[in-house]
Amino acid sequence: MAQHLYLKACWLTNKSIESKYKRPKATTFQRQKIVAEKRREMRIAILGPSGSSRQDYASRVAEQYKIPVVALNEILAREIQEGTDLGGEVRKMLDAGKPVADDVVVKIFQKRLRKNDLDEGFVLEGFPLTAEQAAGIDKLLQARETRFDGLIALVFDYDALMEHMTGQLTCRSCGASFNIYTAPPMVDGACDQCGGRLHRRVDDREETISRRIRDYEALINPLRNAYGERFRSVVGSFEDRVVFQAVLSVVRELAKSSRALPSVTEKGDQAMAAPKKKAAPKKKAAAKKKAAAPKKKRAVAKKKRAVAKKKAAPKKKRAVAKKKAAPKKKAAPKKKRAAAKKKAAPKKKRAAAKKKAAPKKKRAARKKK
């Protein structure tokens, strides 16, 4: 009845019926389908120290995005079990107490990447651990015309992680885990579920845990430099719900930033189209000319000052010449007169000698008389 009255009113007022009866909104199922399509092709890695629950976070993220988890320990163990050449190399390195070489890790991941289940994305758990491994994974994905979205590193407070790890207890019978600091058993040394005996693993000693934490912290800076903007760190804690929400928000940020970047094929198309644009060099040349104009003006001003100095120079030279010539010319006659006086001195001496000789002549004349 209400619809009939509305249609009648629209007919009377010539209103558009389409403004009222628009396309219905998407249902919840349709929204989930759209979100699932947007989540495809997610390729990330999650790292964390021992006891950080990185395996749990990786599996939950993979379940959220419907993609598989690729754990380093699992693919290495599979190669050893199958007895492949790569598995033999891994066994030798592990038996010698050495870390698995970077090129071996990349080759094993390349072998795993050939399976079709990784076409729409994956979550790497426990690797890459070095910049070389990161570069190798990037090259493998670029060859498949895909990209690696980013790496998430869980960062913990050292003291809090040490307290959590050293307080762990495990039941020998059922495998239940407890913590003497955060989740202690009701009876010391006894399991709450089966009453079995609790023990502490050898790997949970303080010296071993401290070494592992330091080794993990040494990996962070090289990976941050290798990935740049694709590197994200999440402050870890032992509240799994809070940490997982933080990890999930970072995953969404990486997905958005990755979609904003051009793909490998788009970059190639841009590189092919770049030489056709010839207007850019002219703009650069004009900018260079504008930048060079002030320099030319300064050079012209310097030349004018130099010319003015050159013009003023002859006056100074004349004044110097006069000063030098005046005393020398006047000094010459004086020297000549002094020389003449010196020459005239012998005459005076002769006259003086004659005067001295005159008395002798007078004495001789007297004697003659």
PyMOL commands that set and color helices and strands:
alter all, ss='L'
color gray80, all
select helices_A, chain A and resi 2-13+28-38+54-65+72-82+85-95+102-113+116-118+131-143+158-166+202-204+206-230+240-260+264-276+279-368
alter helices_A, ss='H'
color red, helices_A
select strands_A, chain A and resi 42-47+69-71+121-125+150-155+168-171+177-179+198-199+231-235
alter strands_A, ss='S'
color yellow, strands_A
deselect
rebuild
show_as cartoon
